[in-house]
């Protein structure tokens, strides 16, 4: 398990790398072209949190995927409750699926963060499927944690932003 300071440094480095301006790049293998951050409000869907008490339905307020460094990406979800769920993923192949227990040559969920707390993941999966007709992604979340229960749901119109 990583200490919160290590996670903080990783996220700070990724945020600094993400904040640099870049040209409009086409990720042909994703089938989605980068957009600006205003498209983040187009996302719709909900993530259900259960198994730690009352069922909580998190309605998406805004969401996006952003390249961090090299083949690492943030998948950010902001909810109408002012909570947030962040995934840091490693993209190694053209496959649309990511797993917390993937090996080095596969797409992997590196971290999941609820608000500012790094979650201890059990076997979890995330599917990020391009919808070229909308220039966005359809996502399916199946996150299992040791202390915060299970997060399941689908979110549509997730843009890839600069």
VEXGU-924794 format. One record per residue: x, y, z of N, C-alpha, C in turn. Coordinates in steps of 0.1 Angstrom, whole numbers, plus 5000, padded with zeros to 4 digits. Layout:
<pts>
PT     nx     ny     nz    cax    cay    caz     cx     cy     cz
PT      X      Y      Z      X      Y      Z      X      Y      Z
...
</pts>
This chain:
<pts>
PT     nx     ny     nz    cax    cay    caz     cx     cy     cz
PT   5008   4988   5000   5000   5000   5000   5009   5012   5000
PT   5006   5022   4992   5014   5034   4991   5009   5044   5001
PT   5018   5052   5006   5015   5063   5015   5008   5074   5008
PT   5000   5082   5015   4993   5093   5008   5002   5103   5002
PT   5014   5106   5008   5024   5115   5003   5029   5111   4989
PT   5031   5098   4988   5036   5093   4975   5025   5095   4964
PT   5012   5092   4968   5001   5094   4958   5000   5109   4955
PT   5001   5117   4965   5000   5132   4963   5011   5136   4953
PT   5023   5132   4955   5034   5136   4945   5031   5131   4931
PT   5026   5118   4930   5023   5113   4917   5012   5122   4910
PT   5002   5125   4918   4991   5133   4912   4995   5147   4909
PT   5004   5153   4917   5009   5166   4915   5017   5166   4902
PT   5025   5156   4900   5033   5155   4887   5024   5153   4875
PT   5014   5145   4877   5004   5143   4866   4997   5156   4863
PT   4992   5163   4873   4985   5175   4871   4993   5186   4864
PT   5006   5187   4868   5015   5196   4861   5017   5192   4847
PT   5018   5180   4844   5020   5175   4830   5007   5178   4822
PT   4996   5176   4828   4983   5177   4821   4980   5192   4819
PT   4986   5201   4826   4982   5215   4825   4989   5222   4813
PT   4999   5215   4807   5006   5221   4796   4997   5221   4783
PT   4998   5232   4776   4990   5233   4763   4996   5223   4753
PT   4987   5217   4745   4991   5208   4735   4982   5210   4723
PT   4987   5206   4712   4980   5207   4699   4968   5197   4700
PT   4958   5200   4691   4947   5191   4690   4952   5178   4684
PT   4952   5167   4691   4958   5154   4687   4947   5144   4685
PT   4948   5137   4675   4938   5126   4672   4943   5113   4678
PT   4936   5107   4687   4940   5094   4692   4933   5083   4683
PT   4938   5081   4671   4931   5072   4662   4927   5058   4668
PT   4936   5053   4676   4933   5040   4682   4922   5041   4692
PT   4919   5053   4698   4908   5054   4707   4895   5058   4699
PT   4897   5064   4687   4886   5068   4679   4879   5081   4684
PT   4886   5088   4693   4881   5100   4698   4891   5111   4697
PT   4887   5123   4693   4896   5135   4692   4896   5143   4704
PT   4907   5148   4708   4907   5157   4720   4898   5169   4719
PT   4891   5172   4730   4882   5184   4730   4887   5193   4741
PT   4881   5205   4743   4884   5213   4754   4876   5210   4766
PT   4880   5215   4778   4874   5211   4790   4859   5214   4792
PT   4854   5223   4783   4839   5227   4784   4830   5215   4781
PT   4835   5205   4774   4828   5193   4771   4826   5184   4783
PT   4833   5186   4793   4832   5178   4805   4817   5178   4811
PT   4810   5189   4808   4796   5190   4814   4786   5182   4805
PT   4791   5176   4794   4782   5168   4786   4780   5154   4791
PT   4788   5149   4800   4787   5136   4806   4774   5133   4814
PT   4768   5122   4812   4756   5118   4819   4757   5104   4824
PT   4752   5101   4836   4751   5088   4841   4752   5088   4856
PT   4753   5076   4862   4753   5075   4877   4762   5064   4881
PT   4768   5065   4892   4776   5055   4899   4769   5052   4912
PT   4766   5039   4914   4760   5034   4926   4770   5029   4936
PT   4770   5034   4948   4779   5029   4959   4770   5021   4969
PT   4775   5009   4972   4767   5000   4981   4776   4991   4989
PT   4771   4984   4998   4777   4974   5007   4784   4980   5019
PT   4783   4993   5022   4788   4999   5034   4777   5006   5042
PT   4765   5003   5039   4754   5010   5045   4743   5013   5035
PT   4737   5024   5036   4727   5028   5026   4732   5029   5012
PT   4724   5026   5002   4728   5027   4988   4728   5042   4985
PT   4739   5046   4978   4741   5060   4974   4742   5060   4959
PT   4734   5068   4953   4734   5070   4938   4741   5084   4935
PT   4753   5083   4930   4760   5095   4926   4757   5099   4912
PT   4750   5110   4910   4747   5115   4897   4759   5123   4891
PT   4763   5121   4879   4774   5127   4873   4770   5142   4870
PT   4779   5151   4874   4778   5165   4871   4787   5169   4859
PT   4799   5164   4860   4809   5165   4849   4819   5154   4849
PT   4825   5151   4838   4834   5140   4837   4843   5142   4825
PT   4855   5136   4826   4864   5136   4814   4875   5126   4816
PT   4882   5124   4805   4895   5116   4805   4906   5126   4800
PT   4917   5126   4807   4928   5135   4803   4941   5127   4804
PT   4949   5129   4793   4962   5123   4794   4971   5130   4804
PT   4978   5122   4812   4986   5127   4822   5001   5128   4817
PT   5007   5117   4817   5021   5115   4812   5021   5102   4804
PT   5028   5103   4793   5029   5092   4784   5016   5084   4782
PT   5016   5072   4787   5003   5064   4786   4995   5063   4798
PT   4997   5073   4807   4988   5074   4819   4978   5084   4817
PT   4966   5081   4822   4954   5090   4820   4947   5091   4834
PT   4940   5103   4835   4930   5104   4846   4916   5102   4840
PT   4908   5095   4847   4894   5094   4844   4887   5101   4856
PT   4882   5113   4854   4876   5121   4865   4861   5121   4864
PT   4855   5119   4876   4840   5120   4877   4837   5129   4888
PT   4829   5140   4886   4824   5149   4896   4809   5147   4897
PT   4805   5146   4909   4791   5143   4912   4783   5155   4917
PT   4770   5155   4916   4761   5166   4920   4762   5168   4935
PT   4767   5158   4942   4768   5158   4957   4781   5165   4961
PT   4789   5170   4951   4802   5176   4953   4813   5166   4957
PT   4810   5153   4955   4820   5143   4957   4827   5140   4943
PT   4838   5134   4944   4845   5130   4931   4851   5116   4932
PT   4852   5110   4920   4859   5097   4919   4869   5098   4908
PT   4881   5095   4911   4892   5096   4901   4898   5082   4899
PT   4901   5079   4887   4909   5067   4883   4922   5072   4877
PT   4933   5066   4880   4945   5068   4873   4948   5055   4866
PT   4948   5055   4853   4949   5043   4845   4961   5043   4836
PT   4966   5031   4833   4978   5029   4824   4973   5022   4812
PT   4975   5029   4801   4970   5023   4788   4982   5016   4781
PT   4982   5003   4780   4992   4996   4774   4988   4990   4760
PT   4975   4987   4758   4971   4981   4746   4958   4988   4741
PT   4954   4984   4729   4942   4990   4723   4929   4984   4729
PT   4930   4975   4738   4918   4969   4745   4911   4980   4752
PT   4898   4979   4754   4890   4989   4761   4889   4987   4776
PT   4894   4976   4781   4892   4972   4794   4904   4974   4803
PT   4902   4978   4815   4913   4980   4825   4909   4972   4838
PT   4920   4967   4844   4918   4959   4856   4928   4963   4866
PT   4923   4962   4879   4932   4965   4890   4943   4955   4892
PT   4941   4943   4888   4950   4932   4889   4957   4928   4876
PT   4958   4937   4867   4964   4934   4854   4979   4933   4855
PT   4985   4925   4846   5000   4924   4846   5006   4936   4838
PT   5019   4937   4838   5026   4948   4832   5023   4951   4817
PT   5019   4941   4810   5016   4943   4795   5002   4946   4792
PT   4993   4947   4802   4979   4950   4800   4975   4963   4805
PT   4963   4968   4801   4958   4980   4806   4955   4978   4821
PT   4957   4989   4829   4956   4987   4843   4951   4999   4850
PT   4942   4997   4860   4938   5007   4870   4949   5008   4880
PT   4956   5020   4880   4967   5021   4890   4962   5026   4903
PT   4953   5035   4903   4947   5040   4916   4933   5044   4914
PT   4925   5044   4925   4912   5049   4925   4911   5058   4937
PT   4905   5070   4936   4905   5080   4946   4891   5086   4948
PT   4886   5084   4960   4872   5090   4963   4875   5103   4971
PT   4871   5114   4965   4874   5127   4970   4889   5128   4971
PT   4895   5128   4983   4910   5129   4984   4916   5116   4990
PT   4908   5106   4991   4912   5094   4998   4915   5083   4988
PT   4927   5078   4987   4931   5066   4979   4924   5054   4984
PT   4916   5047   4975   4909   5035   4979   4917   5023   4977
PT   4916   5014   4987   4922   5001   4986   4914   4992   4977
PT   4918   4989   4965   4910   4982   4955   4911   4967   4957
PT   4900   4960   4956   4900   4946   4954   4899   4944   4939
PT   4897   4932   4934   4896   4930   4919   4885   4939   4913
PT   4890   4948   4905   4881   4958   4899   4883   4960   4884
PT   4873   4965   4877   4874   4966   4862   4868   4980   4858
PT   4873   4985   4847   4868   4997   4841   4868   4995   4826
PT   4857   4998   4819   4857   4997   4805   4855   5011   4799
PT   4863   5015   4790   4863   5028   4783   4861   5025   4768
PT   4849   5027   4764   4846   5023   4750   4843   5036   4741
PT   4850   5038   4730   4848   5050   4722   4835   5049   4715
PT   4828   5061   4714   4816   5063   4707   4819   5074   4697
PT   4825   5070   4685   4830   5080   4676   4819   5089   4671
PT   4806   5085   4670   4796   5094   4666   4793   5106   4675
PT   4798   5104   4688   4796   5115   4698   4810   5121   4701
PT   4821   5116   4695   4834   5120   4699   4836   5120   4714
PT   4832   5109   4720   4833   5107   4735   4833   5092   4738
PT   4834   5089   4751   4834   5075   4755   4822   5071   4763
PT   4819   5059   4763   4809   5052   4771   4817   5044   4781
PT   4815   5046   4794   4823   5039   4804   4814   5031   4813
PT   4820   5020   4817   4813   5010   4827   4823   5008   4838
PT   4819   5012   4850   4827   5011   4862   4822   4999   4871
PT   4832   4991   4876   4829   4980   4885   4841   4980   4895
PT   4840   4989   4905   4851   4991   4914   4847   4985   4928
PT   4856   4976   4933   4854   4969   4946   4865   4974   4955
PT   4861   4979   4967   4871   4984   4976   4870   4976   4989
PT   4881   4977   4997   4881   4970   5010   4873   4978   5021
PT   4872   4991   5020   4865   4998   5031   4854   5007   5026
PT   4853   5010   5013   4842   5019   5009   4831   5012   5000
PT   4831   4999   5000   4821   4992   4993   4824   4991   4978
PT   4813   4989   4971   4814   4987   4956   4808   4999   4949
PT   4814   5003   4938   4810   5014   4929   4807   5008   4916
PT   4794   5009   4911   4791   5003   4898   4782   5013   4891
PT   4784   5014   4878   4776   5023   4870   4781   5025   4856
PT   4773   5032   4848   4777   5036   4835   4776   5051   4833
PT   4785   5057   4825   4785   5071   4822   4788   5072   4807
PT   4780   5081   4801   4781   5083   4787   4786   5097   4784
PT   4790   5099   4772   4795   5112   4767   4807   5118   4775
PT   4817   5109   4778   4829   5113   4785   4839   5117   4775
PT   4843   5130   4775   4852   5135   4765   4867   5132   4769
PT   4875   5132   4759   4890   5132   4760   4894   5146   4759
PT   4899   5152   4770   4902   5166   4769   4917   5169   4769
PT   4921   5181   4765   4935   5186   4765   4940   5187   4779
</pts>
